[in-house]
């Protein structure tokens, strides 16, 4: 439901409005956030720097619905929540209030729609999808979506995309180095024009 490819214009609009902090952040801080995610992933004593445990649980449930683990590893297995946590403690600290308000709103919506529900994370996946569908145009959802995609699909050398999980998901092979495709623009270099 949430993996439909977005048009280039839609992506740029989202990146321009809610993803600006990610695009303007210092690359060294982004690399550190990825490295932190890798260190925390799989640890039984993993701690969060910025997120309270309840909020982290609800936020991880959101990212797990954006890139679910259905037939292949998803955002949960890639440790995206730890990347987001580290980013909120550093370069994306300004987005923390937006995420806190968004999680509180999701929990309120869950309690109203299904009385007795303690949190968004406690809902079945189908019910989580219902609530996320209701808010998918919100600034909160768009910010979490951008953060999830960043944590899932960035170059593994930055510490994210653990074990190339994101690349495997989209069919991107791992290359030891990348070169631009050769064509008309490099013909003079090789003396072929």
Residue pairs with C-beta under 8 A, 6 or more apart in sequence:
1 129
1 133
2 65
2 66
2 67
2 132
2 136
2 145
3 66
3 67
6 14
14 142
14 145
14 146
15 22
15 23
15 146
17 139
17 142
18 139
18 142
18 143
18 146
19 142
19 143
19 146
21 91
21 92
21 94
21 95
22 30
22 87
22 91
22 92
22 146
22 147
22 150
25 87
25 91
25 92
26 91
29 87
29 90
29 91
30 87
30 91
30 150
30 154
30 158
31 158
31 159
32 86
32 90
32 159
33 83
33 86
33 87
33 90
33 91
33 159
33 160
34 83
34 151
34 154
34 158
34 159
34 160
35 158
35 159
36 49
36 82
36 83
36 85
36 86
36 159
37 79
37 80
37 82
37 83
37 86
37 151
37 159
37 160
37 162
38 79
38 159
38 160
38 162
39 82
40 46
40 47
40 79
40 82
40 85
41 78
41 79
41 82
41 162
42 79
46 82
48 56
48 82
48 85
49 85
49 86
49 88
49 89
50 85
50 86
50 88
50 89
50 93
50 96
51 59
51 81
51 84
51 85
51 88
54 119
55 99
55 100
55 103
56 81
56 85
57 119
57 121
58 103
58 106
58 107
58 119
58 120
58 121
59 81
59 84
59 99
59 103
59 144
60 75
60 76
60 80
60 81
60 121
61 120
61 121
61 123
61 128
62 103
62 106
62 120
62 128
62 132
62 141
62 144
63 75
63 76
63 80
63 81
63 84
63 144
63 147
63 148
63 151
64 74
64 75
64 76
65 125
65 128
65 129
65 132
66 75
66 132
66 144
66 145
66 148
66 149
67 74
67 75
67 78
67 80
67 148
67 149
67 152
67 169
68 74
68 75
68 125
69 75
69 76
69 77
72 168
72 169
73 165
73 168
73 169
74 169
75 81
75 148
75 151
75 152
77 162
77 165
78 151
78 152
78 160
78 161
78 162
78 165
78 166
79 151
79 160
79 162
80 147
80 148
80 151
80 152
80 160
83 147
83 150
83 151
83 159
83 160
84 92
84 144
84 147
84 148
84 151
87 147
88 95
88 96
88 99
92 147
95 143
95 147
98 139
98 140
98 143
99 140
99 143
99 144
101 140
102 135
102 138
102 140
102 141
102 143
102 144
103 120
105 135
105 140
106 120
106 131
106 135
107 119
107 120
109 131
109 134
109 135
110 117
110 119
110 120
110 122
110 123
110 127
110 131
111 117
113 127
113 130
113 131
114 123
114 127
117 123
120 128
120 131
123 131
132 141
135 141
150 160
151 160
151 161
152 160
152 161
152 165
152 166
152 169
153 160
153 161
153 166
153 167
153 170
154 160
154 161
154 166
155 161
156 162
156 163
156 164
156 167
156 174
160 166
161 167
164 174
166 172
167 173
167 174
180 186
187 193
